Amino acid sequence: MKPLAIVATRTEMQGPAPHDLVEIAVLRVDPRDSQASDVFVGVVRSPRGTSPFDAGAMWLSDVMDRVRHLTRGCQLMAWQGAETRRYLETLSRDWHLLPLELAEGAIDLRSLTAPLVTIGEAHGDTLIDASIAVGTSFRAGNVLDQVRAMAEIHRVIVRRFEFTQPLRMLGEDERMILETIVRRVGTGRASYGEWRVDDGRKYPREALEELMDAMAYISAELVRLGKRGVA
């Protein structure tokens, strides 16, 4: 399985050379757990010269050399994967730079998070909306903040998939049983808050009390059915 290269860019939208690359961040991560193995953030020296705020800025060729080295053999992932890959390839071609050595295709993280919008878990299709939906702390920030937020979103999506994947092996009734349990947990969460196992509750005692209540309810139902001549 190929490592992921999570990419975010910031471009210059005004001036004589619109859409110049101003800043790029690349996070190389393991595709299963999103653990980062390397990171690069490059500020690009403007073709018109650097400003006082460009301390540490590099020439575009040097920035893209670092990007090429870090992403070699990786699967590119970005908020808009195909557009980001197309932009980087066009940038390299127009500036006569060596092409990137990425694996074929690109992963569009925005598309992967679309179900969150569909079910109402996310209130929009922006990176901020998805971050809030999965419980990360990202709100807005620079390109490094963006790639870190994308890595966390990807990690959450993978964990959810790993949780639901075994359900495919179950029969319809078995899935319905588990769905009922999940709904019950959700109902309790709405009433009592998130279930935390280290909350100090005495689970064996509470379980026994609940079981005794259940036995009483079942007995009461049997008596009621008996009175109706059903049992």
mmCIF file of the C-alpha atoms, coordinates in Angstrom:
data_MODEL
# 
_entry.id   MODEL 
# 
loop_
_atom_site.group_PDB 
_atom_site.id 
_atom_site.type_symbol 
_atom_site.label_atom_id 
_atom_site.label_alt_id 
_atom_site.label_comp_id 
_atom_site.label_asym_id 
_atom_site.label_entity_id 
_atom_site.label_seq_id 
_atom_site.pdbx_PDB_ins_code 
_atom_site.Cartn_x 
_atom_site.Cartn_y 
_atom_site.Cartn_z 
_atom_site.occupancy 
_atom_site.B_iso_or_equiv 
_atom_site.pdbx_formal_charge 
_atom_site.auth_seq_id 
_atom_site.auth_comp_id 
_atom_site.auth_asym_id 
_atom_site.auth_atom_id 
_atom_site.pdbx_PDB_model_num 
ATOM 1   C CA . MET A 1 1   ? 0.000   0.000   0.000   1.00 0.00 ? 1   MET A CA 1 
ATOM 2   C CA . LYS A 1 2   ? 1.423   3.338   -1.098  1.00 0.00 ? 2   LYS A CA 1 
ATOM 3   C CA . PRO A 1 3   ? 1.983   6.137   1.433   1.00 0.00 ? 3   PRO A CA 1 
ATOM 4   C CA . LEU A 1 4   ? -0.189  9.224   1.146   1.00 0.00 ? 4   LEU A CA 1 
ATOM 5   C CA . ALA A 1 5   ? 1.101   12.674  0.284   1.00 0.00 ? 5   ALA A CA 1 
ATOM 6   C CA . ILE A 1 6   ? -1.414  15.149  1.703   1.00 0.00 ? 6   ILE A CA 1 
ATOM 7   C CA . VAL A 1 7   ? -1.024  18.496  -0.046  1.00 0.00 ? 7   VAL A CA 1 
ATOM 8   C CA . ALA A 1 8   ? -2.347  22.010  0.528   1.00 0.00 ? 8   ALA A CA 1 
ATOM 9   C CA . THR A 1 9   ? -1.386  25.087  -1.486  1.00 0.00 ? 9   THR A CA 1 
ATOM 10  C CA . ARG A 1 10  ? -1.809  28.847  -1.255  1.00 0.00 ? 10  ARG A CA 1 
ATOM 11  C CA . THR A 1 11  ? -1.673  30.856  -4.454  1.00 0.00 ? 11  THR A CA 1 
ATOM 12  C CA . GLU A 1 12  ? -1.394  34.532  -5.330  1.00 0.00 ? 12  GLU A CA 1 
ATOM 13  C CA . MET A 1 13  ? -4.657  35.691  -6.812  1.00 0.00 ? 13  MET A CA 1 
ATOM 14  C CA . GLN A 1 14  ? -3.650  39.252  -7.758  1.00 0.00 ? 14  GLN A CA 1 
ATOM 15  C CA . GLY A 1 15  ? -0.864  41.022  -9.587  1.00 0.00 ? 15  GLY A CA 1 
ATOM 16  C CA . PRO A 1 16  ? 0.732   40.507  -13.006 1.00 0.00 ? 16  PRO A CA 1 
ATOM 17  C CA . ALA A 1 17  ? 1.180   36.740  -12.489 1.00 0.00 ? 17  ALA A CA 1 
ATOM 18  C CA . PRO A 1 18  ? -2.104  35.464  -11.006 1.00 0.00 ? 18  PRO A CA 1 
ATOM 19  C CA . HIS A 1 19  ? -2.204  32.071  -9.343  1.00 0.00 ? 19  HIS A CA 1 
ATOM 20  C CA . ASP A 1 20  ? 1.524   31.990  -8.579  1.00 0.00 ? 20  ASP A CA 1 
ATOM 21  C CA . LEU A 1 21  ? 2.310   29.455  -5.892  1.00 0.00 ? 21  LEU A CA 1 
ATOM 22  C CA . VAL A 1 22  ? 2.971   31.286  -2.639  1.00 0.00 ? 22  VAL A CA 1 
ATOM 23  C CA . GLU A 1 23  ? 3.086   28.450  -0.117  1.00 0.00 ? 23  GLU A CA 1 
ATOM 24  C CA . ILE A 1 24  ? 2.773   24.662  -0.131  1.00 0.00 ? 24  ILE A CA 1 
ATOM 25  C CA . ALA A 1 25  ? 2.622   22.057  2.618   1.00 0.00 ? 25  ALA A CA 1 
ATOM 26  C CA . VAL A 1 26  ? 3.127   18.329  2.144   1.00 0.00 ? 26  VAL A CA 1 
ATOM 27  C CA . LEU A 1 27  ? 2.527   15.715  4.816   1.00 0.00 ? 27  LEU A CA 1 
ATOM 28  C CA . ARG A 1 28  ? 3.665   12.166  4.046   1.00 0.00 ? 28  ARG A CA 1 
ATOM 29  C CA . VAL A 1 29  ? 1.583   9.725   6.076   1.00 0.00 ? 29  VAL A CA 1 
ATOM 30  C CA . ASP A 1 30  ? 0.811   6.052   6.474   1.00 0.00 ? 30  ASP A CA 1 
ATOM 31  C CA . PRO A 1 31  ? -2.482  5.326   4.644   1.00 0.00 ? 31  PRO A CA 1 
ATOM 32  C CA . ARG A 1 32  ? -3.948  3.231   7.476   1.00 0.00 ? 32  ARG A CA 1 
ATOM 33  C CA . ASP A 1 33  ? -3.382  5.318   10.585  1.00 0.00 ? 33  ASP A CA 1 
ATOM 34  C CA . SER A 1 34  ? -2.381  8.702   9.083   1.00 0.00 ? 34  SER A CA 1 
ATOM 35  C CA . GLN A 1 35  ? 0.830   8.747   11.113  1.00 0.00 ? 35  GLN A CA 1 
ATOM 36  C CA . ALA A 1 36  ? 3.181   11.311  9.581   1.00 0.00 ? 36  ALA A CA 1 
ATOM 37  C CA . SER A 1 37  ? 6.652   10.220  8.539   1.00 0.00 ? 37  SER A CA 1 
ATOM 38  C CA . ASP A 1 38  ? 7.762   13.526  7.007   1.00 0.00 ? 38  ASP A CA 1 
ATOM 39  C CA . VAL A 1 39  ? 6.532   17.068  6.473   1.00 0.00 ? 39  VAL A CA 1 
ATOM 40  C CA . PHE A 1 40  ? 7.577   19.995  4.336   1.00 0.00 ? 40  PHE A CA 1 
ATOM 41  C CA . VAL A 1 41  ? 6.326   23.574  4.260   1.00 0.00 ? 41  VAL A CA 1 
ATOM 42  C CA . GLY A 1 42  ? 7.730   25.824  1.560   1.00 0.00 ? 42  GLY A CA 1 
ATOM 43  C CA . VAL A 1 43  ? 7.258   29.557  1.087   1.00 0.00 ? 43  VAL A CA 1 
ATOM 44  C CA . VAL A 1 44  ? 7.965   30.522  -2.525  1.00 0.00 ? 44  VAL A CA 1 
ATOM 45  C CA . ARG A 1 45  ? 10.111  33.526  -3.381  1.00 0.00 ? 45  ARG A CA 1 
ATOM 46  C CA . SER A 1 46  ? 8.069   35.819  -5.612  1.00 0.00 ? 46  SER A CA 1 
ATOM 47  C CA . PRO A 1 47  ? 9.337   36.294  -9.201  1.00 0.00 ? 47  PRO A CA 1 
ATOM 48  C CA . ARG A 1 48  ? 9.135   40.033  -8.483  1.00 0.00 ? 48  ARG A CA 1 
ATOM 49  C CA . GLY A 1 49  ? 11.434  39.741  -5.472  1.00 0.00 ? 49  GLY A CA 1 
ATOM 50  C CA . THR A 1 50  ? 10.864  38.941  -1.847  1.00 0.00 ? 50  THR A CA 1 
ATOM 51  C CA . SER A 1 51  ? 9.056   41.142  0.618   1.00 0.00 ? 51  SER A CA 1 
ATOM 52  C CA . PRO A 1 52  ? 10.090  41.654  4.274   1.00 0.00 ? 52  PRO A CA 1 
ATOM 53  C CA . PHE A 1 53  ? 7.565   38.961  5.139   1.00 0.00 ? 53  PHE A CA 1 
ATOM 54  C CA . ASP A 1 54  ? 9.254   36.352  2.940   1.00 0.00 ? 54  ASP A CA 1 
ATOM 55  C CA . ALA A 1 55  ? 11.969  35.399  5.426   1.00 0.00 ? 55  ALA A CA 1 
ATOM 56  C CA . GLY A 1 56  ? 13.149  31.912  4.553   1.00 0.00 ? 56  GLY A CA 1 
ATOM 57  C CA . ALA A 1 57  ? 11.429  31.926  1.163   1.00 0.00 ? 57  ALA A CA 1 
ATOM 58  C CA . MET A 1 58  ? 12.859  29.600  -1.505  1.00 0.00 ? 58  MET A CA 1 
ATOM 59  C CA . TRP A 1 59  ? 12.923  29.688  -5.269  1.00 0.00 ? 59  TRP A CA 1 
ATOM 60  C CA . LEU A 1 60  ? 10.094  27.740  -6.862  1.00 0.00 ? 60  LEU A CA 1 
ATOM 61  C CA . SER A 1 61  ? 12.483  25.172  -8.369  1.00 0.00 ? 61  SER A CA 1 
ATOM 62  C CA . ASP A 1 62  ? 13.947  24.414  -4.932  1.00 0.00 ? 62  ASP A CA 1 
ATOM 63  C CA . VAL A 1 63  ? 10.501  24.130  -3.364  1.00 0.00 ? 63  VAL A CA 1 
ATOM 64  C CA . MET A 1 64  ? 9.287   21.743  -6.043  1.00 0.00 ? 64  MET A CA 1 
ATOM 65  C CA . ASP A 1 65  ? 12.470  19.672  -5.751  1.00 0.00 ? 65  ASP A CA 1 
ATOM 66  C CA . ARG A 1 66  ? 11.635  19.124  -2.078  1.00 0.00 ? 66  ARG A CA 1 
ATOM 67  C CA . VAL A 1 67  ? 8.029   18.333  -2.938  1.00 0.00 ? 67  VAL A CA 1 
ATOM 68  C CA . ARG A 1 68  ? 9.112   15.829  -5.600  1.00 0.00 ? 68  ARG A CA 1 
ATOM 69  C CA . HIS A 1 69  ? 11.477  14.089  -3.188  1.00 0.00 ? 69  HIS A CA 1 
ATOM 70  C CA . LEU A 1 70  ? 8.896   13.868  -0.429  1.00 0.00 ? 70  LEU A CA 1 
ATOM 71  C CA . THR A 1 71  ? 6.016   12.686  -2.637  1.00 0.00 ? 71  THR A CA 1 
ATOM 72  C CA . ARG A 1 72  ? 7.924   10.155  -4.764  1.00 0.00 ? 72  ARG A CA 1 
ATOM 73  C CA . GLY A 1 73  ? 5.793   7.019   -5.107  1.00 0.00 ? 73  GLY A CA 1 
ATOM 74  C CA . CYS A 1 74  ? 2.981   8.447   -2.968  1.00 0.00 ? 74  CYS A CA 1 
ATOM 75  C CA . GLN A 1 75  ? -0.727  8.613   -3.644  1.00 0.00 ? 75  GLN A CA 1 
ATOM 76  C CA . LEU A 1 76  ? -1.682  12.277  -3.640  1.00 0.00 ? 76  LEU A CA 1 
ATOM 77  C CA . MET A 1 77  ? -4.554  13.338  -1.398  1.00 0.00 ? 77  MET A CA 1 
ATOM 78  C CA . ALA A 1 78  ? -5.963  16.846  -1.137  1.00 0.00 ? 78  ALA A CA 1 
ATOM 79  C CA . TRP A 1 79  ? -9.250  18.522  -0.338  1.00 0.00 ? 79  TRP A CA 1 
ATOM 80  C CA . GLN A 1 80  ? -9.812  18.694  -4.099  1.00 0.00 ? 80  GLN A CA 1 
ATOM 81  C CA . GLY A 1 81  ? -7.478  15.931  -5.202  1.00 0.00 ? 81  GLY A CA 1 
ATOM 82  C CA . ALA A 1 82  ? -7.756  16.011  -8.985  1.00 0.00 ? 82  ALA A CA 1 
ATOM 83  C CA . GLU A 1 83  ? -7.606  19.811  -9.152  1.00 0.00 ? 83  GLU A CA 1 
ATOM 84  C CA . THR A 1 84  ? -4.565  19.936  -6.876  1.00 0.00 ? 84  THR A CA 1 
ATOM 85  C CA . ARG A 1 85  ? -2.708  17.340  -8.924  1.00 0.00 ? 85  ARG A CA 1 
ATOM 86  C CA . ARG A 1 86  ? -3.589  19.123  -12.168 1.00 0.00 ? 86  ARG A CA 1 
ATOM 87  C CA . TYR A 1 87  ? -2.361  22.427  -10.738 1.00 0.00 ? 87  TYR A CA 1 
ATOM 88  C CA . LEU A 1 88  ? 0.978   20.974  -9.605  1.00 0.00 ? 88  LEU A CA 1 
ATOM 89  C CA . GLU A 1 89  ? 1.540   19.258  -12.950 1.00 0.00 ? 89  GLU A CA 1 
ATOM 90  C CA . THR A 1 90  ? 0.719   22.460  -14.848 1.00 0.00 ? 90  THR A CA 1 
ATOM 91  C CA . LEU A 1 91  ? 2.997   24.471  -12.573 1.00 0.00 ? 91  LEU A CA 1 
ATOM 92  C CA . SER A 1 92  ? 5.899   22.087  -13.184 1.00 0.00 ? 92  SER A CA 1 
ATOM 93  C CA . ARG A 1 93  ? 5.325   22.087  -16.925 1.00 0.00 ? 93  ARG A CA 1 
ATOM 94  C CA . ASP A 1 94  ? 4.919   25.869  -17.285 1.00 0.00 ? 94  ASP A CA 1 
ATOM 95  C CA . TRP A 1 95  ? 8.084   26.562  -15.268 1.00 0.00 ? 95  TRP A CA 1 
ATOM 96  C CA . HIS A 1 96  ? 10.048  23.792  -17.035 1.00 0.00 ? 96  HIS A CA 1 
ATOM 97  C CA . LEU A 1 97  ? 10.574  21.816  -13.826 1.00 0.00 ? 97  LEU A CA 1 
ATOM 98  C CA . LEU A 1 98  ? 11.011  18.079  -13.475 1.00 0.00 ? 98  LEU A CA 1 
ATOM 99  C CA . PRO A 1 99  ? 7.631   16.330  -13.192 1.00 0.00 ? 99  PRO A CA 1 
ATOM 100 C CA . LEU A 1 100 ? 6.428   14.932  -9.892  1.00 0.00 ? 100 LEU A CA 1 
ATOM 101 C CA . GLU A 1 101 ? 6.758   11.170  -9.407  1.00 0.00 ? 101 GLU A CA 1 
ATOM 102 C CA . LEU A 1 102 ? 3.384   10.489  -7.810  1.00 0.00 ? 102 LEU A CA 1 
ATOM 103 C CA . ALA A 1 103 ? 1.348   7.320   -8.176  1.00 0.00 ? 103 ALA A CA 1 
ATOM 104 C CA . GLU A 1 104 ? -1.507  7.445   -10.673 1.00 0.00 ? 104 GLU A CA 1 
ATOM 105 C CA . GLY A 1 105 ? -4.670  9.303   -9.753  1.00 0.00 ? 105 GLY A CA 1 
ATOM 106 C CA . ALA A 1 106 ? -5.509  11.388  -6.715  1.00 0.00 ? 106 ALA A CA 1 
ATOM 107 C CA . ILE A 1 107 ? -7.749  11.020  -3.675  1.00 0.00 ? 107 ILE A CA 1 
ATOM 108 C CA . ASP A 1 108 ? -10.370 13.737  -3.306  1.00 0.00 ? 108 ASP A CA 1 
ATOM 109 C CA . LEU A 1 109 ? -10.926 14.081  0.444   1.00 0.00 ? 109 LEU A CA 1 
ATOM 110 C CA . ARG A 1 110 ? -13.839 16.430  -0.137  1.00 0.00 ? 110 ARG A CA 1 
ATOM 111 C CA . SER A 1 111 ? -15.732 13.656  -1.942  1.00 0.00 ? 111 SER A CA 1 
ATOM 112 C CA . LEU A 1 112 ? -14.949 11.159  0.831   1.00 0.00 ? 112 LEU A CA 1 
ATOM 113 C CA . THR A 1 113 ? -16.571 13.449  3.388   1.00 0.00 ? 113 THR A CA 1 
ATOM 114 C CA . ALA A 1 114 ? -19.710 14.077  1.286   1.00 0.00 ? 114 ALA A CA 1 
ATOM 115 C CA . PRO A 1 115 ? -21.741 11.464  3.254   1.00 0.00 ? 115 PRO A CA 1 
ATOM 116 C CA . LEU A 1 116 ? -21.191 13.560  6.392   1.00 0.00 ? 116 LEU A CA 1 
ATOM 117 C CA . VAL A 1 117 ? -23.113 16.358  4.693   1.00 0.00 ? 117 VAL A CA 1 
ATOM 118 C CA . THR A 1 118 ? -25.782 13.976  3.397   1.00 0.00 ? 118 THR A CA 1 
ATOM 119 C CA . ILE A 1 119 ? -26.636 12.634  6.848   1.00 0.00 ? 119 ILE A CA 1 
ATOM 120 C CA . GLY A 1 120 ? -26.436 16.074  8.422   1.00 0.00 ? 120 GLY A CA 1 
ATOM 121 C CA . GLU A 1 121 ? -23.334 15.401  10.498  1.00 0.00 ? 121 GLU A CA 1 
ATOM 122 C CA . ALA A 1 122 ? -21.472 18.177  8.679   1.00 0.00 ? 122 ALA A CA 1 
ATOM 123 C CA . HIS A 1 123 ? -23.184 21.489  7.967   1.00 0.00 ? 123 HIS A CA 1 
ATOM 124 C CA . GLY A 1 124 ? -21.267 22.173  4.753   1.00 0.00 ? 124 GLY A CA 1 
ATOM 125 C CA . ASP A 1 125 ? -18.639 20.824  2.389   1.00 0.00 ? 125 ASP A CA 1 
ATOM 126 C CA . THR A 1 126 ? -15.650 22.860  3.503   1.00 0.00 ? 126 THR A CA 1 
ATOM 127 C CA . LEU A 1 127 ? -12.566 21.590  5.295   1.00 0.00 ? 127 LEU A CA 1 
ATOM 128 C CA . ILE A 1 128 ? -13.663 23.443  8.416   1.00 0.00 ? 128 ILE A CA 1 
ATOM 129 C CA . ASP A 1 129 ? -17.131 21.812  8.296   1.00 0.00 ? 129 ASP A CA 1 
ATOM 130 C CA . ALA A 1 130 ? -15.628 18.327  7.968   1.00 0.00 ? 130 ALA A CA 1 
ATOM 131 C CA . SER A 1 131 ? -13.135 18.983  10.763  1.00 0.00 ? 131 SER A CA 1 
ATOM 132 C CA . ILE A 1 132 ? -15.887 20.049  13.137  1.00 0.00 ? 132 ILE A CA 1 
ATOM 133 C CA . ALA A 1 133 ? -17.971 17.001  12.173  1.00 0.00 ? 133 ALA A CA 1 
ATOM 134 C CA . VAL A 1 134 ? -15.207 14.538  13.053  1.00 0.00 ? 134 VAL A CA 1 
ATOM 135 C CA . GLY A 1 135 ? -14.279 16.377  16.247  1.00 0.00 ? 135 GLY A CA 1 
ATOM 136 C CA . THR A 1 136 ? -10.906 17.890  15.342  1.00 0.00 ? 136 THR A CA 1 
ATOM 137 C CA . SER A 1 137 ? -9.708  21.258  16.600  1.00 0.00 ? 137 SER A CA 1 
ATOM 138 C CA . PHE A 1 138 ? -9.041  22.804  13.167  1.00 0.00 ? 138 PHE A CA 1 
ATOM 139 C CA . ARG A 1 139 ? -10.990 25.978  12.456  1.00 0.00 ? 139 ARG A CA 1 
ATOM 140 C CA . ALA A 1 140 ? -8.876  27.963  10.022  1.00 0.00 ? 140 ALA A CA 1 
ATOM 141 C CA . GLY A 1 141 ? -5.208  28.389  9.430   1.00 0.00 ? 141 GLY A CA 1 
ATOM 142 C CA . ASN A 1 142 ? -2.203  28.119  7.156   1.00 0.00 ? 142 ASN A CA 1 
ATOM 143 C CA . VAL A 1 143 ? -1.334  25.312  4.767   1.00 0.00 ? 143 VAL A CA 1 
ATOM 144 C CA . LEU A 1 144 ? 0.364   23.264  7.496   1.00 0.00 ? 144 LEU A CA 1 
ATOM 145 C CA . ASP A 1 145 ? -2.793  23.430  9.607   1.00 0.00 ? 145 ASP A CA 1 
ATOM 146 C CA . GLN A 1 146 ? -4.769  22.296  6.566   1.00 0.00 ? 146 GLN A CA 1 
ATOM 147 C CA . VAL A 1 147 ? -2.723  19.178  5.816   1.00 0.00 ? 147 VAL A CA 1 
ATOM 148 C CA . ARG A 1 148 ? -2.779  18.193  9.485   1.00 0.00 ? 148 ARG A CA 1 
ATOM 149 C CA . ALA A 1 149 ? -6.556  18.609  9.550   1.00 0.00 ? 149 ALA A CA 1 
ATOM 150 C CA . MET A 1 150 ? -6.892  16.484  6.412   1.00 0.00 ? 150 MET A CA 1 
ATOM 151 C CA . ALA A 1 151 ? -4.750  13.753  7.960   1.00 0.00 ? 151 ALA A CA 1 
ATOM 152 C CA . GLU A 1 152 ? -7.010  13.663  11.010  1.00 0.00 ? 152 GLU A CA 1 
ATOM 153 C CA . ILE A 1 153 ? -10.178 13.550  8.886   1.00 0.00 ? 153 ILE A CA 1 
ATOM 154 C CA . HIS A 1 154 ? -8.712  10.680  6.881   1.00 0.00 ? 154 HIS A CA 1 
ATOM 155 C CA . ARG A 1 155 ? -7.804  8.835   10.087  1.00 0.00 ? 155 ARG A CA 1 
ATOM 156 C CA . VAL A 1 156 ? -11.373 9.119   11.370  1.00 0.00 ? 156 VAL A CA 1 
ATOM 157 C CA . ILE A 1 157 ? -12.849 7.942   8.055   1.00 0.00 ? 157 ILE A CA 1 
ATOM 158 C CA . VAL A 1 158 ? -10.545 4.901   7.988   1.00 0.00 ? 158 VAL A CA 1 
ATOM 159 C CA . ARG A 1 159 ? -11.454 3.998   11.571  1.00 0.00 ? 159 ARG A CA 1 
ATOM 160 C CA . ARG A 1 160 ? -15.158 4.201   10.752  1.00 0.00 ? 160 ARG A CA 1 
ATOM 161 C CA . PHE A 1 161 ? -14.683 1.988   7.707   1.00 0.00 ? 161 PHE A CA 1 
ATOM 162 C CA . GLU A 1 162 ? -12.737 -0.576  9.729   1.00 0.00 ? 162 GLU A CA 1 
ATOM 163 C CA . PHE A 1 163 ? -15.576 -0.616  12.276  1.00 0.00 ? 163 PHE A CA 1 
ATOM 164 C CA . THR A 1 164 ? -18.318 -1.184  9.684   1.00 0.00 ? 164 THR A CA 1 
ATOM 165 C CA . GLN A 1 165 ? -16.412 -3.551  7.381   1.00 0.00 ? 165 GLN A CA 1 
ATOM 166 C CA . PRO A 1 166 ? -17.096 -6.712  9.476   1.00 0.00 ? 166 PRO A CA 1 
ATOM 167 C CA . LEU A 1 167 ? -20.834 -5.939  9.284   1.00 0.00 ? 167 LEU A CA 1 
ATOM 168 C CA . ARG A 1 168 ? -20.775 -6.927  5.615   1.00 0.00 ? 168 ARG A CA 1 
ATOM 169 C CA . MET A 1 169 ? -20.239 -10.548 6.649   1.00 0.00 ? 169 MET A CA 1 
ATOM 170 C CA . LEU A 1 170 ? -23.413 -10.618 8.754   1.00 0.00 ? 170 LEU A CA 1 
ATOM 171 C CA . GLY A 1 171 ? -26.897 -11.596 7.710   1.00 0.00 ? 171 GLY A CA 1 
ATOM 172 C CA . GLU A 1 172 ? -29.748 -9.117  7.585   1.00 0.00 ? 172 GLU A CA 1 
ATOM 173 C CA . ASP A 1 173 ? -31.197 -10.063 10.978  1.00 0.00 ? 173 ASP A CA 1 
ATOM 174 C CA . GLU A 1 174 ? -27.745 -9.954  12.583  1.00 0.00 ? 174 GLU A CA 1 
ATOM 175 C CA . ARG A 1 175 ? -27.170 -6.455  11.215  1.00 0.00 ? 175 ARG A CA 1 
ATOM 176 C CA . MET A 1 176 ? -30.568 -5.367  12.506  1.00 0.00 ? 176 MET A CA 1 
ATOM 177 C CA . ILE A 1 177 ? -29.674 -6.639  15.983  1.00 0.00 ? 177 ILE A CA 1 
ATOM 178 C CA . LEU A 1 178 ? -26.463 -4.608  16.017  1.00 0.00 ? 178 LEU A CA 1 
ATOM 179 C CA . GLU A 1 179 ? -28.243 -1.557  14.596  1.00 0.00 ? 179 GLU A CA 1 
ATOM 180 C CA . THR A 1 180 ? -30.756 -1.810  17.444  1.00 0.00 ? 180 THR A CA 1 
ATOM 181 C CA . ILE A 1 181 ? -27.916 -1.848  19.981  1.00 0.00 ? 181 ILE A CA 1 
ATOM 182 C CA . VAL A 1 182 ? -26.319 1.173   18.314  1.00 0.00 ? 182 VAL A CA 1 
ATOM 183 C CA . ARG A 1 183 ? -29.607 3.058   18.381  1.00 0.00 ? 183 ARG A CA 1 
ATOM 184 C CA . ARG A 1 184 ? -30.033 2.253   22.071  1.00 0.00 ? 184 ARG A CA 1 
ATOM 185 C CA . VAL A 1 185 ? -26.553 3.599   22.823  1.00 0.00 ? 185 VAL A CA 1 
ATOM 186 C CA . GLY A 1 186 ? -27.412 6.715   20.824  1.00 0.00 ? 186 GLY A CA 1 
ATOM 187 C CA . THR A 1 187 ? -30.635 7.200   22.780  1.00 0.00 ? 187 THR A CA 1 
ATOM 188 C CA . GLY A 1 188 ? -28.742 6.924   26.055  1.00 0.00 ? 188 GLY A CA 1 
ATOM 189 C CA . ARG A 1 189 ? -26.115 9.351   24.808  1.00 0.00 ? 189 ARG A CA 1 
ATOM 190 C CA . ALA A 1 190 ? -28.788 11.945  24.036  1.00 0.00 ? 190 ALA A CA 1 
ATOM 191 C CA . SER A 1 191 ? -30.149 11.635  27.573  1.00 0.00 ? 191 SER A CA 1 
ATOM 192 C CA . TYR A 1 192 ? -27.005 11.132  29.654  1.00 0.00 ? 192 TYR A CA 1 
ATOM 193 C CA . GLY A 1 193 ? -24.127 12.321  27.471  1.00 0.00 ? 193 GLY A CA 1 
ATOM 194 C CA . GLU A 1 194 ? -21.232 10.385  25.972  1.00 0.00 ? 194 GLU A CA 1 
ATOM 195 C CA . TRP A 1 195 ? -20.604 6.994   27.529  1.00 0.00 ? 195 TRP A CA 1 
ATOM 196 C CA . ARG A 1 196 ? -17.184 6.880   29.144  1.00 0.00 ? 196 ARG A CA 1 
ATOM 197 C CA . VAL A 1 197 ? -16.193 3.569   30.677  1.00 0.00 ? 197 VAL A CA 1 
ATOM 198 C CA . ASP A 1 198 ? -13.973 5.189   33.321  1.00 0.00 ? 198 ASP A CA 1 
ATOM 199 C CA . ASP A 1 199 ? -16.757 7.305   34.773  1.00 0.00 ? 199 ASP A CA 1 
ATOM 200 C CA . GLY A 1 200 ? -16.746 5.521   38.154  1.00 0.00 ? 200 GLY A CA 1 
ATOM 201 C CA . ARG A 1 201 ? -20.061 3.733   37.683  1.00 0.00 ? 201 ARG A CA 1 
ATOM 202 C CA . LYS A 1 202 ? -20.534 0.245   39.178  1.00 0.00 ? 202 LYS A CA 1 
ATOM 203 C CA . TYR A 1 203 ? -21.377 -1.644  36.009  1.00 0.00 ? 203 TYR A CA 1 
ATOM 204 C CA . PRO A 1 204 ? -21.927 -5.144  37.509  1.00 0.00 ? 204 PRO A CA 1 
ATOM 205 C CA . ARG A 1 205 ? -24.386 -3.766  40.080  1.00 0.00 ? 205 ARG A CA 1 
ATOM 206 C CA . GLU A 1 206 ? -26.230 -1.612  37.536  1.00 0.00 ? 206 GLU A CA 1 
ATOM 207 C CA . ALA A 1 207 ? -26.373 -4.487  35.036  1.00 0.00 ? 207 ALA A CA 1 
ATOM 208 C CA . LEU A 1 208 ? -27.867 -6.780  37.707  1.00 0.00 ? 208 LEU A CA 1 
ATOM 209 C CA . GLU A 1 209 ? -30.450 -4.173  38.620  1.00 0.00 ? 209 GLU A CA 1 
ATOM 210 C CA . GLU A 1 210 ? -31.366 -3.673  34.952  1.00 0.00 ? 210 GLU A CA 1 
ATOM 211 C CA . LEU A 1 211 ? -31.647 -7.449  34.516  1.00 0.00 ? 211 LEU A CA 1 
ATOM 212 C CA . MET A 1 212 ? -33.968 -7.715  37.507  1.00 0.00 ? 212 MET A CA 1 
ATOM 213 C CA . ASP A 1 213 ? -36.127 -4.908  36.079  1.00 0.00 ? 213 ASP A CA 1 
ATOM 214 C CA . ALA A 1 214 ? -36.221 -6.708  32.718  1.00 0.00 ? 214 ALA A CA 1 
ATOM 215 C CA . MET A 1 215 ? -37.333 -9.944  34.418  1.00 0.00 ? 215 MET A CA 1 
ATOM 216 C CA . ALA A 1 216 ? -40.097 -8.004  36.184  1.00 0.00 ? 216 ALA A CA 1 
ATOM 217 C CA . TYR A 1 217 ? -41.247 -6.463  32.893  1.00 0.00 ? 217 TYR A CA 1 
ATOM 218 C CA . ILE A 1 218 ? -41.266 -9.866  31.169  1.00 0.00 ? 218 ILE A CA 1 
ATOM 219 C CA . SER A 1 219 ? -43.198 -11.419 34.054  1.00 0.00 ? 219 SER A CA 1 
ATOM 220 C CA . ALA A 1 220 ? -45.722 -8.594  33.956  1.00 0.00 ? 220 ALA A CA 1 
ATOM 221 C CA . GLU A 1 221 ? -46.210 -9.087  30.210  1.00 0.00 ? 221 GLU A CA 1 
ATOM 222 C CA . LEU A 1 222 ? -46.714 -12.835 30.708  1.00 0.00 ? 222 LEU A CA 1 
ATOM 223 C CA . VAL A 1 223 ? -49.364 -12.129 33.364  1.00 0.00 ? 223 VAL A CA 1 
ATOM 224 C CA . ARG A 1 224 ? -51.111 -9.667  31.046  1.00 0.00 ? 224 ARG A CA 1 
ATOM 225 C CA . LEU A 1 225 ? -51.083 -12.136 28.164  1.00 0.00 ? 225 LEU A CA 1 
ATOM 226 C CA . GLY A 1 226 ? -52.364 -14.859 30.527  1.00 0.00 ? 226 GLY A CA 1 
ATOM 227 C CA . LYS A 1 227 ? -55.318 -12.714 31.518  1.00 0.00 ? 227 LYS A CA 1 
ATOM 228 C CA . ARG A 1 228 ? -56.135 -12.295 27.830  1.00 0.00 ? 228 ARG A CA 1 
ATOM 229 C CA . GLY A 1 229 ? -55.898 -16.035 27.268  1.00 0.00 ? 229 GLY A CA 1 
ATOM 230 C CA . VAL A 1 230 ? -52.942 -15.670 24.966  1.00 0.00 ? 230 VAL A CA 1 
ATOM 231 C CA . ALA A 1 231 ? -50.331 -17.450 27.092  1.00 0.00 ? 231 ALA A CA 1 
# 
